[in-house]
């Protein structure tokens, strides 16, 4: 408890907003049967989206897609491109 009290006196509250350099993560869920459509042949579709937007995209087997970058507008652009495929 002593450590927590010391921390609280040094930093009384968390920051109101994240650093502009902190990655923003957008999550969406698709039908797992559509994963192959999103990836495309030899990863062509997904790699094009990554190249165009500069985001990182991770796809889980359950259809959960994580889109991350430091720019929220690029996350949204990547999401729109993914939705067009579906």
N, C-alpha and C positions, 0 to 999 in steps of 0.2 A: 504494500500500500504506500510505503514511503516513496517509491519510485514514481508511482502514478500521481501522487500529490505534487512531487517535484516537476513532473511533466506538465501537469495542469497549471502550475504557477508560471511556467515558461511559455506554454502555448495554451491560452485559455479557451480557444475555439478553433475549429477547423476552418480552412479557407472556404470562402463562399463559392468559388468556382475553381475548376482545374486549370492548370497551366495550358497555354495554347499549344504546347508541344506534347502534351499527354495524349496518348492514343485514345480515340473515341471508338467504341465498339457498337456495332449495330447487329442485332440478331433477328433472323427470320427463319421460318420453318416452311419447308415444302414437303410434298409427298415424296417419300423415299424412292418411289419408282421413277421420279423425274430427275434424280441426281445425274444420271448418264446424259440427259439432255443439257443440263447446266454445264457439265464438264465438256461435252462434245467429243468428237473423234480426236484421239491423241491429245486431249486437253485444249483443243483449239479455242473453244468458246470461252472457257474460264480464263485462259491465258490472255486472250484479247481484252477482256474486261479489266484484268489486272494491269495490263499494259496501258490501256486508255485512261485509267483512273488513278493508278498508283497505290491502290489499296492492297491489303492482304486478305485473302479469302480462305477460310477453313470450312470444310463440309464434313459433318458427322454422318454416320451410317443411318441415323434415325431421321435425317432430313433437316437437321438444324444447320443453318449457315451463319457463320460469324464473319462480318465484314469489318475490318479495322484500318484506320489511318489517323493521322493527326488532323485531317480536314473533314469535318462533318459533311460538307457539301459533296465531297468525293465519295463518301460512304453512300449518300443518297443517290448519286449518279450511278454507282455500281448496282445498287438495289433496283433501280429502274431498268437497267440493262438486263438484270437477272429475271425480273418479272416479264419483260418482253419475250424472253426465251420460253417461258412457261405459258 
